[in-house]
Amino acid sequence: MSETNSPLPREVADAYVDELIALDPVTGTYLGVAESSSRLPDFSPAGQEALAELARTTLARLAEAERRPGGDSDVERRCARLLRERLTAELAVHEADEGLRSVGNMGTAAHSVREVFTLTPTQTDEDWARIAERLRAVPAAFAGYRESLSLGLEREL
């Protein structure tokens, strides 16, 4: 991609959010993206790796964007710093295998699945159809979560 076609940091951040919502529809629901309200994330090790790969790819895009003319403006620098900090922290959590031992009374995949139904809109028949579709995805979501926890046990985490 040429320097004039490469995105600025805020454009990288926007693209990251779009790609994140595709991998983690619960985040989409938190952000009010109706199209994501019929799906659940892949909580399996493969799903966690996909999120980590998105973070790595985004960090590489961000480094390129900062070198682009205009990428060093105050607003672009602040955006880049925030995104880099967030993604670097997420990668550190991933590399520590935290997703393979995520059990507790708050903040686990199980809580995320339960909580998202309280945030999903319920005003229209279409909303309820999305809820029904999301409910059908619960067994697969929990199977992925169970797969992650089993791998954590296997690794004695």
DSSP file (Angstrom, degrees, kcal/mol; ACC not computed):
  #  RESIDUE AA STRUCTURE BP1 BP2  ACC     N-H-->O    O-->H-N    N-H-->O    O-->H-N    TCO  KAPPA ALPHA  PHI   PSI    X-CA   Y-CA   Z-CA
    1    1 A M              0   0    0      0, 0.0     5,-0.1     0, 0.0     2,-0.0   0.000 360.0 360.0 360.0 132.3    0.0    0.0    0.0
    2    2 A S    >>  -     0   0    0      1,-0.1     4,-1.6     3,-0.0     3,-0.7  -0.280 360.0-107.9 -73.7 163.0    1.4    3.4   -0.9
    3    3 A E  T 34 S+     0   0    0      1,-0.3    -1,-0.1     2,-0.2     3,-0.1   0.858 120.2  51.3 -59.6 -36.2    2.0    6.0    1.7
    4    4 A T  T 34 S+     0   0    0      1,-0.2    -1,-0.3    64,-0.1    -2,-0.0   0.732 113.5  44.9 -75.7 -20.6   -0.9    8.1    0.3
    5    5 A N  T <4 S+     0   0    0     -3,-0.7    -1,-0.2     2,-0.1    -2,-0.2   0.624  89.7 100.5 -95.2 -15.4   -3.3    5.1    0.4
    6    6 A S  S  < S-     0   0    0     -4,-1.6     2,-0.0     1,-0.1    55,-0.0  -0.424  78.3-109.5 -72.7 147.9   -2.3    3.9    3.9
    7    7 A P        -     0   0    0      0, 0.0    61,-0.2     0, 0.0    -1,-0.1  -0.296  22.1-117.3 -76.5 158.9   -4.8    4.8    6.6
    8    8 A L    >>  -     0   0    0      1,-0.1     4,-2.2    59,-0.1     3,-0.6  -0.467  41.4 -95.2 -81.7 164.8   -4.2    7.3    9.4
    9    9 A P  H 3> S+     0   0    0      0, 0.0     4,-2.6     0, 0.0     5,-0.2   0.871 125.8  52.5 -52.9 -41.3   -4.2    6.0   13.0
   10   10 A R  H 3> S+     0   0    0      1,-0.2     4,-2.3     2,-0.2     5,-0.1   0.870 109.3  50.2 -65.5 -33.0   -7.9    6.9   13.5
   11   11 A E  H <> S+     0   0    0     -3,-0.6     4,-2.4     2,-0.2    -1,-0.2   0.876 109.4  51.1 -69.8 -36.7   -8.8    4.9   10.4
   12   12 A V  H  X S+     0   0    0     -4,-2.2     4,-2.5     2,-0.2    -2,-0.2   0.919 110.5  49.8 -62.4 -43.2   -6.8    2.0   11.7
   13   13 A A  H  X S+     0   0    0     -4,-2.6     4,-2.3    -5,-0.2    -2,-0.2   0.914 110.2  49.6 -62.8 -43.3   -8.7    2.2   14.9
   14   14 A D  H  X S+     0   0    0     -4,-2.3     4,-2.0     1,-0.2    -1,-0.2   0.920 111.9  48.1 -61.8 -43.4  -12.1    2.3   13.1
   15   15 A A  H  X S+     0   0    0     -4,-2.4     4,-2.5     1,-0.2     5,-0.2   0.889 109.2  54.7 -64.5 -38.7  -11.1   -0.7   11.0
   16   16 A Y  H  X S+     0   0    0     -4,-2.5     4,-3.1     2,-0.2    -2,-0.2   0.930 106.7  50.2 -59.8 -45.9  -10.0   -2.5   14.2
   17   17 A V  H  X S+     0   0    0     -4,-2.3     4,-2.5     1,-0.2    -1,-0.2   0.919 110.8  49.7 -60.7 -43.4  -13.4   -1.9   15.8
   18   18 A D  H  X S+     0   0    0     -4,-2.0     4,-1.5     1,-0.2    -1,-0.2   0.929 115.0  43.4 -60.1 -45.2  -15.2   -3.3   12.7
   19   19 A E  H  X S+     0   0    0     -4,-2.5     4,-1.5     2,-0.2    -2,-0.2   0.860 112.1  53.9 -70.2 -35.1  -13.0   -6.4   12.7
   20   20 A L  H  X S+     0   0    0     -4,-3.1     4,-3.4    -5,-0.2     3,-0.2   0.922 106.3  51.9 -63.5 -44.1  -13.3   -6.8   16.4
   21   21 A I  H  < S+     0   0    0     -4,-2.5     7,-0.2     1,-0.2    -1,-0.2   0.863 105.7  55.7 -62.0 -35.5  -17.1   -6.8   16.2
   22   22 A A  H  < S+     0   0    0     -4,-1.5    -1,-0.2    -5,-0.2    -2,-0.2   0.885 118.1  33.9 -63.4 -37.1  -16.9   -9.5   13.6
   23   23 A L  H  < S+     0   0    0     -4,-1.5    19,-0.7     1,-0.2    -2,-0.2   0.784 130.6  33.1 -87.1 -30.1  -14.9  -11.7   16.0
   24   24 A D    >X  +     0   0    0     -4,-3.4     4,-1.1    -5,-0.2     3,-1.1  -0.728  62.2 175.8-130.2  82.1  -16.6  -10.6   19.2
   25   25 A P  H 3> S+     0   0    0      0, 0.0     4,-2.0     0, 0.0     5,-0.1   0.714  77.5  68.8 -63.0 -20.2  -20.2   -9.7   18.6
   26   26 A V  H 3> S+     0   0    0      2,-0.2     4,-2.4     1,-0.2     5,-0.2   0.915  98.4  51.5 -63.4 -40.6  -20.8   -9.1   22.3
   27   27 A T  H <> S+     0   0    0     -3,-1.1     4,-1.9     1,-0.2    -1,-0.2   0.905 106.6  54.8 -59.7 -40.6  -18.6   -6.0   21.9
   28   28 A G  H  <>S+     0   0    0     -4,-1.1     5,-3.2    -7,-0.2     4,-0.4   0.894 107.0  49.8 -59.2 -40.4  -20.8   -5.0   19.0
   29   29 A T  H ><5S+     0   0    0     -4,-2.0     3,-1.3     3,-0.2    -2,-0.2   0.925 108.1  52.6 -64.9 -43.9  -23.9   -5.3   21.2
   30   30 A Y  H 3<5S+     0   0    0     -4,-2.4    -1,-0.2     1,-0.3    -2,-0.2   0.865 112.1  47.1 -57.3 -35.3  -22.2   -3.1   23.8
   31   31 A L  T 3<5S-     0   0    0     -4,-1.9    -1,-0.3    -5,-0.2    -2,-0.2   0.458 120.4-109.5 -87.8  -1.5  -21.5   -0.6   21.1
   32   32 A G  T < 5 +     0   0    0     -3,-1.3     2,-1.0    -4,-0.4    -3,-0.2   0.721  63.2 152.4  83.7  21.6  -25.1   -0.7   19.8
   33   33 A V    > < -     0   0    0     -5,-3.2     3,-1.5     1,-0.2     4,-0.3  -0.755  27.7-165.3 -88.3 102.5  -24.4   -2.5   16.5
   34   34 A A  G >  S+     0   0    0     -2,-1.0     3,-2.0     1,-0.3    -1,-0.2   0.836  80.9  65.5 -59.5 -36.4  -27.6   -4.3   15.9
   35   35 A E  G 3  S+     0   0    0      1,-0.3     3,-0.5     2,-0.1    -1,-0.3   0.745 100.1  52.5 -61.0 -23.0  -26.2   -6.6   13.2
   36   36 A S  G X  S+     0   0    0     -3,-1.5     3,-1.4     1,-0.2    -1,-0.3   0.527  83.8  90.3 -88.9  -4.9  -24.0   -8.3   15.8
   37   37 A S  T <  S+     0   0    0     -3,-2.0    97,-0.3    -4,-0.3    -1,-0.2   0.336  79.1  59.1 -81.9  10.5  -26.8   -9.0   18.2
   38   38 A S  T 3  S+     0   0    0     -3,-0.5     2,-0.3    95,-0.1    -1,-0.3   0.354 100.4  62.4-112.5   4.4  -27.6  -12.5   16.8
   39   39 A R    <   -     0   0    0     -3,-1.4    95,-0.1   -14,-0.1    96,-0.0  -0.792  61.6-147.6-127.2 167.1  -24.2  -14.0   17.3
   40   40 A L        -     0   0    0     -2,-0.3    -2,-0.0   -15,-0.1    73,-0.0  -0.922  31.8 -98.7-128.2 157.5  -21.8  -14.9   20.1
   41   41 A P        -     0   0    0      0, 0.0     2,-0.9     0, 0.0   -17,-0.2  -0.216  32.7-108.5 -70.1 164.2  -18.0  -15.0   20.2
   42   42 A D        -     0   0    0    -19,-0.7    99,-0.1     1,-0.1   100,-0.1  -0.864  33.8-177.1 -90.6 106.5  -15.8  -18.0   19.7
   43   43 A F        +     0   0    0     -2,-0.9   105,-0.2    98,-0.3    -1,-0.1   0.359  46.6 109.8 -88.3   5.4  -14.4  -18.6   23.2
   44   44 A S  S  > S-     0   0    0      1,-0.1     4,-2.4   103,-0.1     5,-0.2  -0.214  89.9 -99.4 -73.0 169.0  -12.2  -21.5   22.1
   45   45 A P  H  > S+     0   0    0      0, 0.0     4,-2.3     0, 0.0     5,-0.2   0.878 126.7  53.8 -55.8 -37.5   -8.4  -21.3   21.9
   46   46 A A  H  > S+     0   0    0      2,-0.2     4,-2.1     1,-0.2     5,-0.1   0.902 108.1  49.2 -65.3 -39.7   -8.8  -20.7   18.2
   47   47 A G  H  > S+     0   0    0      2,-0.2     4,-1.7     1,-0.2    -1,-0.2   0.896 111.2  49.4 -64.9 -40.0  -11.1  -17.8   18.8
   48   48 A Q  H  X S+     0   0    0     -4,-2.4     4,-2.0     1,-0.2    -2,-0.2   0.885 110.2  51.0 -65.7 -38.4   -8.8  -16.3   21.3
   49   49 A E  H  X S+     0   0    0     -4,-2.3     4,-2.7     2,-0.2    -2,-0.2   0.871 105.7  56.0 -67.1 -36.0   -5.9  -16.7   18.8
   50   50 A A  H  X S+     0   0    0     -4,-2.1     4,-2.1     2,-0.2    -1,-0.2   0.903 108.4  47.9 -62.3 -40.4   -8.0  -14.9   16.1
   51   51 A L  H  X S+     0   0    0     -4,-1.7     4,-2.0     2,-0.2    -2,-0.2   0.903 111.8  49.7 -65.6 -40.5   -8.4  -12.0   18.5
   52   52 A A  H  X S+     0   0    0     -4,-2.0     4,-2.5     2,-0.2    -2,-0.2   0.899 109.8  50.9 -65.0 -40.2   -4.7  -12.0   19.3
   53   53 A E  H  X S+     0   0    0     -4,-2.7     4,-2.8     1,-0.2     5,-0.2   0.892 107.8  53.1 -65.3 -38.7   -3.8  -12.1   15.5
   54   54 A L  H  X S+     0   0    0     -4,-2.1     4,-2.5     2,-0.2    -1,-0.2   0.919 109.5  49.3 -60.5 -42.6   -6.2   -9.1   15.0
   55   55 A A  H  X S+     0   0    0     -4,-2.0     4,-2.4     2,-0.2    -2,-0.2   0.925 112.3  47.4 -62.8 -44.7   -4.3   -7.2   17.7
   56   56 A R  H  X S+     0   0    0     -4,-2.5     4,-2.0     2,-0.2    -2,-0.2   0.937 113.9  46.8 -62.1 -46.5   -0.9   -8.0   16.1
   57   57 A T  H  X S+     0   0    0     -4,-2.8     4,-2.4     1,-0.2    -1,-0.2   0.902 112.3  50.5 -62.5 -41.9   -2.1   -7.1   12.6
   58   58 A T  H  X S+     0   0    0     -4,-2.5     4,-2.7    -5,-0.2    -1,-0.2   0.897 107.3  53.3 -66.0 -39.9   -3.6   -3.9   13.9
   59   59 A L  H  X S+     0   0    0     -4,-2.4     4,-2.1     2,-0.2    -1,-0.2   0.896 109.8  48.8 -61.4 -39.3   -0.4   -2.9   15.7
   60   60 A A  H  X S+     0   0    0     -4,-2.0     4,-1.7     2,-0.2    -2,-0.2   0.919 112.5  47.6 -65.8 -43.1    1.6   -3.4   12.5
   61   61 A R  H  X S+     0   0    0     -4,-2.4     4,-2.5     1,-0.2    -2,-0.2   0.889 110.2  54.0 -62.8 -38.5   -1.0   -1.3   10.6
   62   62 A L  H  X S+     0   0    0     -4,-2.7     4,-2.1     2,-0.2    -2,-0.2   0.909 104.9  52.5 -64.0 -43.1   -0.8    1.3   13.3
   63   63 A A  H  X S+     0   0    0     -4,-2.1     4,-0.7     1,-0.2    -1,-0.2   0.900 112.3  46.4 -59.8 -40.7    3.0    1.6   13.0
   64   64 A E  H >X S+     0   0    0     -4,-1.7     3,-0.8     1,-0.2     4,-0.6   0.903 110.0  53.7 -67.0 -41.3    2.7    2.2    9.3
   65   65 A A  H >< S+     0   0    0     -4,-2.5     3,-0.9     1,-0.2    -2,-0.2   0.848 101.9  58.3 -64.5 -34.8   -0.1    4.7    9.8
   66   66 A E  H 3< S+     0   0    0     -4,-2.1    -1,-0.2     1,-0.2    -2,-0.2   0.771 103.3  53.5 -67.9 -24.2    2.0    6.8   12.2
   67   67 A R  H << S+     0   0    0     -3,-0.8    -1,-0.2    -4,-0.7    -2,-0.2   0.624  88.9 100.4 -83.2 -13.7    4.6    7.2    9.5
   68   68 A R  S X< S-     0   0    0     -3,-0.9     3,-2.8    -4,-0.6     4,-0.3  -0.415  92.8 -90.8 -71.7 145.9    2.1    8.6    7.0
   69   69 A P  T 3  S+     0   0    0      0, 0.0    -1,-0.1     0, 0.0    -2,-0.1  -0.370 119.4  23.3 -55.2 130.3    1.9   12.3    6.5
   70   70 A G  T >  S+     0   0    0     -4,-0.1     3,-1.3    -3,-0.1     6,-0.2   0.202  93.2 106.0  94.7 -14.9   -0.6   13.6    9.0
   71   71 A G  T <  S+     0   0    0     -3,-2.8     9,-0.1     1,-0.3    -3,-0.1   0.586  73.5  58.8 -73.5  -8.6   -0.2   10.6   11.2
   72   72 A D  T 3  S+     0   0    0     -4,-0.3    -1,-0.3     4,-0.1    -6,-0.1   0.272  74.7 121.9-105.3  11.5    1.8   12.7   13.7
   73   73 A S  S <> S-     0   0    0     -3,-1.3     4,-2.9     1,-0.1     5,-0.2  -0.301  78.2-106.1 -66.6 160.6   -1.0   15.3   14.4
   74   74 A D  H  > S+     0   0    0      1,-0.2     4,-2.5     2,-0.2     5,-0.2   0.916 119.9  46.7 -55.3 -47.0   -2.0   15.6   18.1
   75   75 A V  H  > S+     0   0    0      1,-0.2     4,-2.1     2,-0.2    -1,-0.2   0.897 114.2  46.8 -66.0 -40.8   -5.3   13.8   17.6
   76   76 A E  H  > S+     0   0    0     -6,-0.2     4,-2.6     2,-0.2    -1,-0.2   0.891 112.2  50.9 -68.3 -39.6   -3.7   11.0   15.5
   77   77 A R  H  X S+     0   0    0     -4,-2.9     4,-2.7     2,-0.2    -2,-0.2   0.915 110.6  48.7 -64.2 -42.8   -0.9   10.5   18.1
   78   78 A R  H  X S+     0   0    0     -4,-2.5     4,-2.4    -5,-0.2     5,-0.2   0.923 112.8  47.8 -62.9 -43.6   -3.4   10.3   21.0
   79   79 A C  H  X S+     0   0    0     -4,-2.1     4,-2.7     1,-0.2     5,-0.2   0.935 112.8  48.5 -61.9 -45.8   -5.5    7.8   19.1
   80   80 A A  H  X S+     0   0    0     -4,-2.6     4,-2.8     1,-0.2     5,-0.2   0.909 111.3  50.1 -61.9 -42.8   -2.4    5.7   18.2
   81   81 A R  H  X S+     0   0    0     -4,-2.7     4,-2.4     2,-0.2    -1,-0.2   0.926 113.0  45.9 -62.8 -45.0   -1.2    5.8   21.8
   82   82 A L  H  X S+     0   0    0     -4,-2.4     4,-2.4     2,-0.2    -2,-0.2   0.930 115.3  45.9 -64.2 -46.4   -4.5    4.6   23.2
   83   83 A L  H  X S+     0   0    0     -4,-2.7     4,-2.8    -5,-0.2     5,-0.3   0.919 113.5  49.3 -64.5 -43.3   -5.0    1.9   20.6
   84   84 A R  H  X S+     0   0    0     -4,-2.8     4,-2.7    -5,-0.2     5,-0.2   0.921 111.6  49.1 -62.2 -43.6   -1.4    0.7   21.1
   85   85 A E  H  X S+     0   0    0     -4,-2.4     4,-2.1    -5,-0.2    -1,-0.2   0.931 113.7  46.4 -60.9 -45.8   -1.7    0.6   24.8
   86   86 A R  H  X S+     0   0    0     -4,-2.4     4,-2.3     2,-0.2    -2,-0.2   0.939 116.2  43.3 -62.6 -49.1   -5.0   -1.3   24.6
   87   87 A L  H  X S+     0   0    0     -4,-2.8     4,-2.4     2,-0.2    -1,-0.2   0.873 112.2  52.8 -69.5 -36.9   -3.8   -3.9   22.1
   88   88 A T  H  X S+     0   0    0     -4,-2.7     4,-2.1    -5,-0.3    -1,-0.2   0.909 111.2  47.5 -63.8 -41.5   -0.4   -4.4   23.8
   89   89 A A  H  X S+     0   0    0     -4,-2.1     4,-2.2    -5,-0.2    -2,-0.2   0.916 111.1  50.9 -65.2 -42.8   -2.3   -5.1   27.1
   90   90 A E  H  X S+     0   0    0     -4,-2.3     4,-2.3     1,-0.2    -2,-0.2   0.899 110.5  49.4 -62.3 -39.9   -4.7   -7.5   25.4
   91   91 A L  H  X S+     0   0    0     -4,-2.4     4,-3.2     2,-0.2    -1,-0.2   0.891 108.3  53.3 -66.5 -38.2   -1.7   -9.4   23.8
   92   92 A A  H  X S+     0   0    0     -4,-2.1     4,-1.3     2,-0.2    -2,-0.2   0.911 110.3  47.6 -62.2 -41.5    0.0   -9.6   27.2
   93   93 A V  H  <>S+     0   0    0     -4,-2.2     5,-2.0     2,-0.2     6,-0.3   0.919 114.1  47.5 -64.0 -43.7   -3.1  -11.1   28.7
   94   94 A H  H ><5S+     0   0    0     -4,-2.3     3,-2.0     1,-0.2    -2,-0.2   0.935 110.5  50.7 -63.1 -46.5   -3.4  -13.6   25.7
   95   95 A E  H 3<5S+     0   0    0     -4,-3.2    -1,-0.2     1,-0.3    -2,-0.2   0.736 105.1  57.6 -67.5 -21.6    0.3  -14.5   25.9
   96   96 A A  T 3<5S-     0   0    0     -4,-1.3    -1,-0.3    -5,-0.2    -2,-0.2   0.374 112.8-122.9 -85.3   4.5   -0.1  -15.2   29.6
   97   97 A D  T X 5 +     0   0    0     -3,-2.0     3,-1.5     1,-0.1     4,-0.3   0.776  60.6 149.7  60.3  29.9   -2.8  -17.7   28.7
   98   98 A E  G > < +     0   0    0     -5,-2.0     3,-1.6     1,-0.3    -4,-0.1   0.845  65.9  61.5 -61.5 -33.1   -5.4  -15.9   30.9
   99   99 A G  G 3  S+     0   0    0     -6,-0.3     3,-0.4     1,-0.3    -1,-0.3   0.654  97.8  58.9 -68.5 -13.8   -8.2  -17.0   28.5
  100  100 A L  G <  S+     0   0    0     -3,-1.5    52,-0.3     1,-0.2    -1,-0.3   0.458 115.3  33.3 -92.7  -2.1   -7.4  -20.6   29.3
  101  101 A R  S <  S+     0   0    0     -3,-1.6     2,-1.9    -4,-0.3    -1,-0.2   0.011  76.2 142.7-138.9  29.5   -8.0  -20.1   33.0
  102  102 A S        +     0   0    0     -3,-0.4     2,-0.4    43,-0.1     7,-0.4  -0.526  24.5 134.0 -79.9  81.6  -10.8  -17.6   33.0
  103  103 A V        +     0   0    0     -2,-1.9     2,-0.3     5,-0.1    -3,-0.0  -0.971  21.6 101.9-126.9 145.6  -12.9  -18.7   35.9
  104  104 A G  S    S-     0   0    0     -2,-0.4     4,-0.1     1,-0.0     3,-0.1  -0.969  78.4 -77.2 165.8-175.5  -14.3  -16.5   38.6
  105  105 A N  S    S+     0   0    0     -2,-0.3     2,-0.3     1,-0.1    -1,-0.0   0.475 109.0  26.1 -92.5  -1.0  -17.4  -14.8   39.8
  106  106 A M  S    S+     0   0    0      1,-0.0    -1,-0.1    -3,-0.0     4,-0.1  -0.989 108.3  25.8-152.5 152.8  -17.2  -12.0   37.3
  107  107 A G  S    S+     0   0    0     -2,-0.3     2,-0.2     1,-0.2    -2,-0.1   0.663  79.0 127.5  75.9  19.3  -15.8  -11.2   33.9
  108  108 A T  S  > S-     0   0    0     -4,-0.1     4,-2.3     1,-0.1    -1,-0.2  -0.515  75.6-101.2-100.5 173.8  -15.7  -14.7   32.3
  109  109 A A  H  > S+     0   0    0     -7,-0.4     4,-2.6     1,-0.2     5,-0.2   0.882 122.7  57.7 -58.7 -38.6  -17.2  -15.9   29.1
  110  110 A A  H  > S+     0   0    0      1,-0.2     4,-2.0     2,-0.2    -1,-0.2   0.910 108.7  44.6 -60.3 -42.3  -20.1  -17.4   31.0
  111  111 A H  H  > S+     0   0    0      2,-0.2     4,-3.1     1,-0.2     5,-0.2   0.886 110.8  54.5 -69.4 -38.3  -20.9  -14.0   32.4
  112  112 A S  H  X S+     0   0    0     -4,-2.3     4,-2.1     2,-0.2    -2,-0.2   0.917 108.7  48.4 -60.5 -44.1  -20.5  -12.3   29.0
  113  113 A V  H  X S+     0   0    0     -4,-2.6     4,-0.7     2,-0.2    -1,-0.2   0.930 116.0  43.3 -63.7 -45.6  -23.0  -14.7   27.4
  114  114 A R  H >X S+     0   0    0     -4,-2.0     3,-0.9    -5,-0.2     4,-0.5   0.944 114.8  48.8 -65.0 -47.4  -25.5  -14.2   30.2
  115  115 A E  H >X S+     0   0    0     -4,-3.1     3,-1.4     1,-0.2     4,-0.8   0.832  98.3  66.8 -65.3 -34.3  -25.1  -10.4   30.4
  116  116 A V  H >X S+     0   0    0     -4,-2.1     4,-1.2     1,-0.3     3,-0.5   0.810  93.8  60.4 -62.1 -27.7  -25.3   -9.8   26.6
  117  117 A F  H << S+     0   0    0     -3,-0.9    -1,-0.3    -4,-0.7    -2,-0.2   0.784 101.0  53.9 -70.5 -25.0  -29.0  -10.8   26.7
  118  118 A T  H << S+     0   0    0     -3,-1.4    -1,-0.2    -4,-0.5    -2,-0.2   0.699 112.5  44.8 -78.4 -17.9  -29.8   -8.0   29.1
  119  119 A L  H << S+     0   0    0     -4,-0.8    -2,-0.2    -3,-0.5    -1,-0.2   0.617  88.2 103.3 -97.8 -16.1  -28.2   -5.5   26.7
  120  120 A T  S  < S-     0   0    0     -4,-1.2   -86,-0.0     1,-0.1   -90,-0.0  -0.492  81.5-106.9 -72.9 132.5  -29.8   -6.8   23.5
  121  121 A P        -     0   0    0      0, 0.0    10,-0.2     0, 0.0    -1,-0.1  -0.231  33.4-177.7 -57.9 147.1  -32.7   -4.6   22.2
  122  122 A T        +     0   0    0     -3,-0.1     6,-0.1     1,-0.0    -2,-0.0   0.102  49.8 103.8-132.4  20.1  -36.1   -6.2   22.6
  123  123 A Q  S    S+     0   0    0      4,-0.0     2,-0.2     2,-0.0    -1,-0.0   0.807  77.8  38.6 -79.8 -29.2  -38.4   -3.6   21.0
  124  124 A T  S  > S-     0   0    0      1,-0.1     4,-1.9    -3,-0.0     5,-0.2  -0.717  81.1-111.5-122.1 167.1  -39.2   -5.3   17.7
  125  125 A D  H  > S+     0   0    0     -2,-0.2     4,-2.1     1,-0.2     5,-0.1   0.868 120.4  56.0 -61.7 -36.1  -40.0   -8.7   16.3
  126  126 A E  H  > S+     0   0    0      2,-0.2     4,-2.1     1,-0.2    -1,-0.2   0.899 104.3  52.9 -63.4 -40.3  -36.6   -8.4   14.5
  127  127 A D  H  > S+     0   0    0      1,-0.2     4,-2.2     2,-0.2    -2,-0.2   0.934 110.3  47.4 -58.1 -46.1  -34.9   -7.8   17.8
  128  128 A W  H  X S+     0   0    0     -4,-1.9     4,-2.5     1,-0.2    -1,-0.2   0.838 108.2  55.0 -67.6 -32.6  -36.5  -11.0   19.2
  129  129 A A  H  X S+     0   0    0     -4,-2.1     4,-2.2     2,-0.2    -1,-0.2   0.896 108.6  49.0 -65.5 -38.8  -35.5  -13.0   16.2
  130  130 A R  H  X S+     0   0    0     -4,-2.1     4,-2.6     2,-0.2    -2,-0.2   0.903 110.0  51.3 -65.6 -40.6  -31.9  -11.9   16.8
  131  131 A I  H  X S+     0   0    0     -4,-2.2     4,-2.8     2,-0.2    -2,-0.2   0.928 109.5  50.0 -61.4 -44.6  -32.2  -13.0   20.4
  132  132 A A  H  X S+     0   0    0     -4,-2.5     4,-1.7     1,-0.2    -1,-0.2   0.910 111.5  48.5 -61.0 -41.9  -33.5  -16.4   19.4
  133  133 A E  H  X S+     0   0    0     -4,-2.2     4,-0.7     1,-0.2    -1,-0.2   0.908 112.0  49.1 -64.8 -40.6  -30.7  -16.8   16.9
  134  134 A R  H >X S+     0   0    0     -4,-2.6     3,-1.0   -97,-0.3     4,-0.5   0.898 107.0  55.6 -65.7 -39.9  -28.2  -15.8   19.6
  135  135 A L  H >< S+     0   0    0     -4,-2.8     3,-1.2     1,-0.3    -1,-0.2   0.881 102.7  56.1 -59.5 -37.7  -29.8  -18.2   22.1
  136  136 A R  H 3< S+     0   0    0     -4,-1.7     4,-0.3     1,-0.2    -1,-0.3   0.736 103.8  56.0 -65.9 -20.7  -29.2  -21.0   19.5
  137  137 A A  H <X S+     0   0    0     -3,-1.0     4,-2.2    -4,-0.7    -1,-0.2   0.560  82.4  89.3 -87.0  -9.0  -25.5  -20.1   19.6
  138  138 A V  H <X S+     0   0    0     -3,-1.2     4,-2.7    -4,-0.5     5,-0.3   0.913  82.7  52.9 -59.1 -47.0  -25.1  -20.5   23.4
  139  139 A P  H  > S+     0   0    0      0, 0.0     4,-2.0     0, 0.0    -1,-0.2   0.912 111.8  46.0 -57.6 -41.2  -24.2  -24.2   23.3
  140  140 A A  H  > S+     0   0    0     -4,-0.3     4,-2.2     2,-0.2    -2,-0.2   0.897 111.8  52.0 -67.4 -38.9  -21.4  -23.6   20.8
  141  141 A A  H  X S+     0   0    0     -4,-2.2     4,-2.1     1,-0.2   -98,-0.3   0.933 112.6  44.6 -62.3 -45.2  -20.1  -20.6   22.8
  142  142 A F  H  X S+     0   0    0     -4,-2.7     4,-2.8     1,-0.2    -1,-0.2   0.828 109.2  56.8 -70.0 -30.3  -20.0  -22.6   26.0
  143  143 A A  H  X S+     0   0    0     -4,-2.0     4,-2.3    -5,-0.3    -1,-0.2   0.914 108.8  47.0 -64.3 -41.5  -18.3  -25.6   24.1
  144  144 A G  H  X S+     0   0    0     -4,-2.2     4,-2.1     2,-0.2    -2,-0.2   0.904 112.4  49.5 -64.6 -41.6  -15.6  -23.2   23.1
  145  145 A Y  H  X S+     0   0    0     -4,-2.1     4,-2.5     2,-0.2    -2,-0.2   0.927 111.3  49.1 -61.5 -45.8  -15.2  -21.9   26.6
  146  146 A R  H  X S+     0   0    0     -4,-2.8     4,-2.6     1,-0.2    -2,-0.2   0.891 108.5  54.3 -61.1 -40.4  -15.1  -25.4   27.9
  147  147 A E  H  X S+     0   0    0     -4,-2.3     4,-2.1     2,-0.2    -1,-0.2   0.910 109.3  48.1 -60.4 -42.6  -12.4  -26.2   25.3
  148  148 A S  H  X S+     0   0    0     -4,-2.1     4,-2.2     2,-0.2    -2,-0.2   0.931 112.6  47.1 -64.2 -45.8  -10.3  -23.3   26.5
  149  149 A L  H  X S+     0   0    0     -4,-2.5     4,-2.3     1,-0.2    -2,-0.2   0.883 110.6  52.9 -64.8 -37.2  -10.6  -24.3   30.2
  150  150 A S  H  X S+     0   0    0     -4,-2.6     4,-2.6     2,-0.2    -1,-0.2   0.905 109.0  49.2 -64.0 -41.1   -9.8  -27.9   29.4
  151  151 A L  H  X S+     0   0    0     -4,-2.1     4,-2.0     2,-0.2    -2,-0.2   0.896 109.5  52.9 -65.1 -38.9   -6.6  -26.8   27.6
  152  152 A G  H  <>S+     0   0    0     -4,-2.2     5,-3.0   -52,-0.3    -2,-0.2   0.911 110.5  46.8 -61.1 -42.6   -5.8  -24.7   30.6
  153  153 A L  H ><5S+     0   0    0     -4,-2.3     3,-1.4     3,-0.2    -2,-0.2   0.915 109.7  53.8 -63.4 -43.0   -6.2  -27.7   32.9
  154  154 A E  H 3<5S+     0   0    0     -4,-2.6    -1,-0.2     1,-0.3    -2,-0.2   0.871 111.4  45.4 -59.3 -37.3   -4.1  -29.8   30.5
  155  155 A R  T 3<5S-     0   0    0     -4,-2.0    -1,-0.3    -5,-0.1    -2,-0.2   0.407 114.1-121.2 -86.1   1.8   -1.3  -27.2   30.7
  156  156 A E  T < 5       0   0    0     -3,-1.4    -3,-0.2    -4,-0.2    -2,-0.1   0.887 360.0 360.0  58.1  43.1   -1.7  -27.0   34.5
  157  157 A L      <       0   0    0     -5,-3.0    -4,-0.2   -57,-0.1    -1,-0.1   0.450 360.0 360.0 -83.8 360.0   -2.5  -23.3   34.4
